Amino acid sequence: MTTQMASAATAVTPPAGGQRTGQSSFRPLMKQIKTRGLMGGTTRYYVVTGVGLLLATAAIVTGLALLSHSWWALVLAPLLAVVWGQVSFIGHDAGHHQLPGPRSLSHRVGLVAANVVLGVSFGYWNHKHDRHHSNPNHEGLDPDIAEGVITWTERQCAKKTGLGRWMARHQAGLFFPLLSFQGWMLQLEGINWLRRRPRGTRLVEGLLLALHFALYLEMLLWLLSPLQAFAFLVIHEAIWGFMLASVFAPNHKGMELLDGTEGRLDHLQKQVPTSRNIIGSPMVDFFMGGLNYQVEHHLFPSMPRANLKDAQPIVEEYCHEVGLPYVKVGMVESYAQILRYLDAVGNGRPAERLV
């Protein structure tokens, strides 16, 4: 399956004749999900995950100490990137209140995971990600397809000139190298976002971000020479950013785009055609933090990710029943679809349609 921006309205036309439409089309599905107990019950999962991440971090820091002032310490940079990737998923889950217990606990966990461990503003991430969930792939409303280095729509492409136009034409080839900057971009955008927040938010999150950078840089400079510390930082942050972006990109990029001309869409019609699932395996589930079940995550954002796999066949069957396109492909094919889409948009060719 492939996609076409101009066909977005067609692909998300409400089901016809005798099939359930409007808000009621989502209620039967939600009832099935709740009946299966899939909206909670994952305390053990998060406890085990949290303990595992703490132990992995301790092991890496110990390894850095043992390899102090040795270039072999750089071998640990990719491992720390993997750990940070998993911490990122914890922060993501906390932002969606997937963690058991009160929302205040999720908020505190999110601040520790995002601000202290990753150096990313938790408030910024939630603000940006909530807007994405409310209007996925909606041009002008979804910040994930806003105008920037990558050109996502024909309208954006038409505005490009000079270097921007050249990058648009070659963006398919530049896409994966650019993913390496995602971690730094999140950190910088979060700091910039905090400058416009109320004083209390700036103070709390700012102090936590300062704690992150102080601890991280002090650890590297204490255990490594300045040049080794710089090399470790670049390798680690680039791999972490690449991993994050490569997880989020297949979920929506190259899928149906909305522009407000489709008429009023219910929750199913807005979320399902704009999302793409990646066919899972234990390794894929781990690497993508369960977000390979993107359709289910967008339909039930507060569902703990450990339950998304069990919800998947229920949702797929229901989508077929009500006549909505349900897309699931392998990981390699998902990236191929993204690159074909970017190449077509950047070079002014009509992209293919997902049907």
Secondary structure, DSSP 8 states (H G I E B T S, - for coil): ----GGGHHHHT----TTS--SGGGTHHHHHHHHHTTTTS--HHHHHHHHHHHHHHHHHHHHHHHHTTT-GGGGGHHHHHHHHHHHHHHHHHHHHTT-SSS-HHHHHHHHIIIIIIII---HHHHHHHHHHHHHSTTBTTT-GGGSSSSS--SHHHHHH--HHHHHHHHTHHHHHHHHHTTHHHHHHHHHHHHHTTS-HHHHHHHHHHHHHHHHHHHHHHHHHS-HHHHHHHHHHHHHHHHHHHHHHHHHHHTTS--B-S-S----HHHHHSTT--EE---HHHHHHTTTTT-HHHHHH-TTS-GGGHHHHHHHHHHHHHHHT----EE-HHHHHHHHHHHHHHHHTT-------
